[in-house]
Amino acid sequence: MFDRYQAGEQAILVHVDFPDESSKEDLQEFEMLVSSAGVNALDVITTKRNMPHTKYFVGSGKIGEVAEAIKLHNANVVLFNHALTPSQEKHIEALCECRVIDRTSLILDIFAQRARTHEGKLQVELAQLKHISSRLIRGWTHLERQKGGVGLRGPGETQLETDRRLLRERIVNIRARLEKVEKQRLQNRRLRSRAEIPTVSLVGYTNAGKSTLFNQITNAEVYAADQLFATLDPTLRKIHVEEVGRVILADTVGFIRHLPHDLVAAFKATLTETREAELLLHVVDISDDRRQENIEQVENVLTEIEAGDVPQLLICNKIDNLSDVSPRIDRDDNGIPIRVWLSARANIGIELLFQALAERLGRSTVHYHLSLPPNAGKFRGALYQLNCIVNEQYDEEGNCLAEVKLPEREWKQLLKDDKATIEGFIQH
């Protein structure tokens, strides 16, 4: 799409240490992002500044050092661990004579690699187009001229204006298609709400182990790897929790420091599963030295997507990386579970998580002894689907004497089919 220098996999990384906390970025995390993108980092150039240089972001002396490193290592891309303005990218590219990518573009590129579903690809493309729209002038400077040729001479829009118009039209088209997908999601949520099936959403910093935990709980085969943003497309599975019954568990994209706003906006439809969940399982890599900072960053993103008030259960994951830490449940002064210590990879403490879920989601249960006639096979099948039959035996007349225990809401759902008949099965 752009008339750029040839992109490659050999990169020079640039990191600036600012005194202002709001502008600080983590170098180790940036190196993980670069690795996740499949780029080979040849050298890392660091510097300290109080504020960004208006033209080169890092100052004229340091940018010269970057240009020398590019020639020395024969690199073909420069990656900045910060958000650059379009003019800064333009000036740095002109000086270094190679492609320049900032932190936002790098994250968008990783998301583009990870997207698998139709919706995920549309959301990433929307975020990329919104990010590119302000940078068209840099990529298409050779097109800043009036169209020429037979039948095209005279007044008219420049090629750049045409491309901007086409870009706007594509953004409108993608938004319209995403609205259709959002309507389908809304319909599915209404059906789950009507059936009173609670939704639990996994959230957390990227690479905290959410997908590994999701696979362990649901026996699913969601892609899980030791890299940032291994999961992009949301996955929903049904699980069974004692005293609660059916629960929908949602695995969502991981969060990161300074997640691009265009990306958050594009993924709002997906993140609705998080906003409307009954409980958030906030997964934390407890072995990470920066765990407290990561928790704060996740809280910031949850606030941004209007999910800050949803109840949370903290999951202290990867305890197998620590010594003298055993699986346990931490409770508040009222005895309510607030933290579960476990290891998803080592399958340690998973039963404690189900126990905590049962306590946090638990509703009042009903306990009945039923006498089901031979023609009530359909109802008996429904009971088996709910996994609520504690014991059963048959009398001389062929009636099934079943002892059932299930959440009250699921019993009420059964009564909707034929209340008079079902209540007639109850032995008093």
KAHU-V930697 format. One record per run of one state. SS is the DSSP state (H for helix, E for strand, L for the rest). FROM is the first residue (numbers start at 1). TO is the last residue. If there is no record, write none. Layout:
BEGIN
((SS	FROM	TO) (SS	FROM	TO))
END
This chain:
BEGIN
((L	1	9) (E	10	18) (L	19	20) (H	21	23) (L	24	26) (H	27	36) (L	37	39) (E	40	49) (L	50	52) (E	53	53) (L	54	56) (E	57	57) (L	58	59) (H	60	73) (L	74	76) (E	77	80) (L	81	85) (H	86	96) (L	97	98) (E	99	101) (L	102	102) (H	103	114) (L	115	117) (H	118	133) (L	134	135) (H	136	139) (L	140	140) (H	141	143) (L	144	145) (E	146	146) (L	147	157) (E	158	158) (H	159	194) (L	195	197) (E	198	205) (L	206	209) (H	210	218) (L	219	234) (E	235	241) (L	242	244) (E	245	251) (L	252	254) (E	255	255) (L	256	260) (H	261	266) (L	267	267) (H	268	275) (L	276	278) (E	279	285) (L	286	290) (H	291	304) (L	305	311) (E	312	317) (L	318	318) (H	319	321) (L	322	327) (E	328	331) (L	332	336) (E	337	341) (L	342	342) (E	343	343) (L	344	347) (E	348	348) (L	349	349) (H	350	361) (L	362	364) (E	365	372) (L	373	376) (H	377	385) (L	386	388) (E	389	394) (L	395	399) (E	400	407) (H	408	415) (L	416	418) (H	419	423) (L	424	425) (E	426	426) (L	427	428))
END
